[in-house]
């Protein structure tokens, strides 16, 4: 019997979208599908294409579309592609072009849209109109890989952890500068703003570890930890979901999907003093107090984190939703 083939334009590399694609590919293969890519031999029968965010392989997508192959488009956030000029005119133009390319796929090529969160759905529909065939499917984790370890510890054992593909932007700088006395482990490549301000961090307990291999991420959540989200307008960050599954409460500022994802499993502070849509930082004055409050009620917040992951971010349940969409669109 011929296997059904799921095509992706590219192989997964690093970062959040690639982490998602790698997990999805693994589940597809375990469930009897074959996974292939645009640079391999294309077989039209029993196939469907999944585009994760965007791709340069537009002509390949158009060719497949002409032959009747359906395209499922899984989208990141509109504001992921920064409109501000702070990073220079070249990056401004680059991200505008990327956004237009993604919107072209969404509007003219995609047969079904998958949004990572309600925030993403609302952002795209406000930006580019409603696309009828769409589904919200949160990112998810293997709950047997990410689970609580070492949470019933002393209040003095607390450590703060941040995991980002790239640690950058005004929020990251201001939040890290405002932390007082806490041990903080930061994982991810350091952006220019962090590198330029690294000597100004008063807390000597902040340790920058650099990027971390995907297979080692679960280890950073062991122990009495609180996850600090340093991203502005997050779409549906894998690291937040991984922390929740690990029983690690989340602290951060209310932009993007963060409050939607975290709920009562942490403290999401009001975004006072800045505009997240302009990538401005909030005032960060209540951050230490929020961490202290979580630490004093750690068992409650830790239990809520795991329960929320089991309810909303179970990899098996989320994969079932993708499988249903694939089977409806398979050629």
C-alpha positions, 0 to 999 in steps of 0.5 A: 500500500502506497504511503500518503506523503506530506510535503514541506518546502524545507527541512527543519533547522532551529527556532520555534517554527522548526521545533514545531515542524520537527515534532509534527514530522516525527508524529506523522512518520510514527502514524504511517505517513511519509515526509518529503521536501520540495527538493525531492522527487514529487509524487502527486498522488496521496499527497498534501503540502504543509507550509510552516509560516513562509517559503521562497519556493513560491513557484513550486507551490503554484505548480503543485496547486495547478496539479490539484495538490492541497496546501495547509498553511500554518501561520506565525504572527503578523507582528513577528515581522517587525514594522519599526525602523529601529533595526535599520531600513534594510531589515524593515524592507526585508520583513515587509517583503516576507510578510507580503510573501506569507500573505500571498500564500495565505490568500491565494494558495492555501486551502486551509489555514492553521492559526497557532492561537486566537491572538494569531487568528485575530491579528491576521484577520485584522491585517488581511481579512477573513479566510473561511477554512481555518482552525486554531491549533495550539503548539504542543509538547510530549507530556512524557518528555516534559514533566515536573521534576524536583518542584517540592523544594525550599523557597530559597532554591528558586531560579528564574529561567528564560529560553528564546531562540534569540534573546533580543529587544527592549523588553529583554534588556529592561526585564533582565536589568530590573531583576534583583537578587534572583539567579537567572539562567538565559538560553538563546543567541544574544541579540545586539541590544543584549550584547551592548548592555551586558555590562550594565546588568547589576545582577551578577547571578544572570548567566547567559548560556547561549543556544541549547540543543533541542534535545536538552531543553527539558533539562533546564526546567528541572527544579524550582524554576519560574519561566520569564518570557522575554518575547514581545507579542509572542505567537505561541512560543514552544518554550512557554508550553514546555515550561508549563508541561514541566510544572514551571509557572510563567511570568511576563507581560501581557502581549501577544498570546501570552495570557491566552496560553498561561491563564492561572499558571503564572502571573502575566503583568499589564503592559504599562509604559510601552506599546508592544505593537511598536516593540517598546518595553513596559516599565518592568517595575512589578516584575520582582514582586510577581516572581516573589508572589509565585515563589511564595505560592509555588506548589499552587502555580506549579500544579496549575501549570501542569494541569493547563498543559495536559488540558490544552497542549497535549501533543497527542490531542493536537496531532489528531487535529492536524491529522483530521485536516490532512485527511480532508485535504489529501489529494 
